[in-house]
């Protein structure tokens, strides 16, 4: 059974239909990438999983239970955490305070262990733990957003555009941390990315979303090799990205 499944999901904002009959699943322990152009509906899909907006048609199922009608806070308590597009950290709070907020739903007895894990993954956060979040660089804020989500010990991590606006070396570090976390802990990840090269190299499987519809799916390497994917989403970037 899939950990997460979207079953024929249609979602809209008022009269604007953003998702049309989407079928997607994520198995436990997988990294699944969702790629597509700006405006394809990728972020809407992430928000629909979290309950805002709710599907007009179809179902969102997590661990065998329909969650489509649940309020967002109940969905999060089931073991889903999101690192949203644009990071959305609390800029006036310190790094440590942001991470503590992420731990609100986790076992307090494991707080020190979890914090040490995040600091090992992103050492810069340990060095800047007393610094206000809003004074961090873009890459450091992204690391903080991911770290905050991981502090809740999620069963499913939703990553929305983690590479957006970041330097290539920072992107490499973040994707490397995600890969290592999945390898060592089996964390399940649904990754939304415009950077198709990095996303599909990282992912076990991937989906292509075009105008609110899934148009292709397959193994990450398989999608990377498809001429239509390379032409539409990679351009010449694959050679620049390095192997």
HELIX and SHEET records of a PDB file:
HELIX    1   1 UNK A   42  UNK A   49  1                                   8    
HELIX    2   2 UNK A   72  UNK A   77  1                                   6    
HELIX    3   3 UNK A   95  UNK A  102  1                                   8    
HELIX    4   4 UNK A  103  UNK A  105  5                                   3    
HELIX    5   5 UNK A  108  UNK A  110  5                                   3    
HELIX    6   6 UNK A  111  UNK A  121  1                                  11    
HELIX    7   7 UNK A  123  UNK A  127  1                                   5    
HELIX    8   8 UNK A  133  UNK A  135  5                                   3    
HELIX    9   9 UNK A  138  UNK A  150  1                                  13    
HELIX   10  10 UNK A  168  UNK A  185  1                                  18    
HELIX   11  11 UNK A  196  UNK A  202  1                                   7    
HELIX   12  12 UNK A  220  UNK A  225  1                                   6    
HELIX   13  13 UNK A  227  UNK A  229  1                                   3    
HELIX   14  14 UNK A  230  UNK A  234  3                                   5    
HELIX   15  15 UNK A  237  UNK A  241  1                                   5    
SHEET    1   A 4 UNK A  16  UNK A  26  0                                        
SHEET    2   A 4 UNK A   4  UNK A  13 -1                                        
SHEET    3   A 4 UNK A  57  UNK A  62 -1                                        
SHEET    4   A 4 UNK A  65  UNK A  66 -1                                        
SHEET    1   B 6 UNK A  80  UNK A  83  0                                        
SHEET    2   B 6 UNK A 156  UNK A 160  1                                        
SHEET    3   B 6 UNK A 188  UNK A 193  1                                        
SHEET    4   B 6 UNK A  31  UNK A  35  1                                        
SHEET    5   B 6 UNK A 205  UNK A 210  1                                        
SHEET    6   B 6 UNK A 213  UNK A 219 -1                                        
END                                                                             
